[in-house]
Structures are given as C-alpha cells and as structure tokens.
C-alpha cells in the first residue's frame, strides 16, 4: 500500500485587524462609525457592561446605526431608482361616493 503525500495546508491571508484606531486613521467617517457601532455591539453581547451604562450604550448604538444609514442613503441619492423608491406613501381618502 502506498501512502499518499499530504499537501501543505494553504496559509490564510493575514489581514490587518479592524480597530477603532485604524478606522479613525482612515479618515472615512462611515468606517469609523461602523467600527464604533461594532465595538459597542460586541461589548453588549459579552454581557460585561455595568447596568448603569446599558441604556446609554444602547442609545448610542441606535444613534450610530441611524448615522450610518443616513450616510448610506446620501450616497444613493444619485441613483434614480433609489430616489423613486424613497417617496412617502400617499394617503388615500376612503370617501368614494358614487
């Protein structure tokens, strides 16, 4: 019986970890907001947050998500399809008398 030679395991590409410092140094506001949002979410998921800090962190998480959504929405304003879909629904009167 002939033993098969094993192929060496492929090395994974080494990626620079996403940190707040890297995001801040990038100069990209959205990237910084996403990094802060993810950090807060990770800390909340770990459960090591003092009860007195919980509500303020949740509020900050919601504010960051809203700011990220606003940046994303502003980036899509040049797209005519996005503009067409971003129209308020019209209120129709139910007074249809014949």
N, C-alpha and C positions, 0 to 999 in steps of 0.2 A: 504494500500500500504506500502510495506517495503522499507525503504531507504537502498541503498547499501553503504557499508562502503568503503571509498576511501583508496586505498593503498598509503602509503607514497611514495613520489617521490624518485626515485633512485638518490643517490648522485653521481655526476661526480667525477672521479678520479682527484685529484689535481696534476697537472703537473708543474714541475719547468719551468718557462718561459725561452725561448731560448734567451739568451742575448750574447752580444759580450764577456762579462767577463766570462760567463760560457764556451763559445766556446774556448776562449784563455786558460782558466784553464784546459781544457780537454787535451791539448797537441796534438790534432788532427788538422793538418794543413787544411785538406779539410773542416772540420766542421767550422773552423774559417773563411775560405774564403767564405763559403756559408752564414754564419751569416753576414759578411760584405756586400756581394752582396745583401742579402735580406734587410738590413738596407738602403742601397743606393737606392734600388728599391722602398722601402716604402716612403722614403723622396721625391723621384722624383714623385711618384704617388700623394702624398699630395699636390704638387704644391707650396710648401713653400720654394723653392730653388731660391736663387738670380740668376738673369740672367747671371752674370759673372761666377758663379760656375757650371752652367748647362752643358757646354761642357766637363769640366774636370770630372764631376761626371759620365756622360755617357761614357766617355773613360775608366774611372776606372771600371765601371760596365762591360764593354766589356772585359777588361783585366782579371777581376776576373772570369768571365764566361769561358774564354779561359784557365785559370789556373786550374779551376775545371774540365773542360773537359780533360785536359792533365793528371790530377791525375786519373780520371776515366779510361782513355784509358790505362794508365800504369798498372792499377790494372787488366785489362782484358788481358794482354799480355800472360798469362799462358793458356788462352783458345784457342785451335787450331781453333775453328770456327771463333772467333774474328780476329785472325791473318789472316785467309784465306779471310775474308771479307774486310780486311784493305789493299787491294792490289790496286795499281794505275791502272786505266784503260789503256789498250794498245791502241796506235794509229794505226789504220789500214790504209794501203795505198789503195787509191781508183783506183790505176792503175792496173786494172785487164784486161790485154790484152791477147787475145787468139791467 
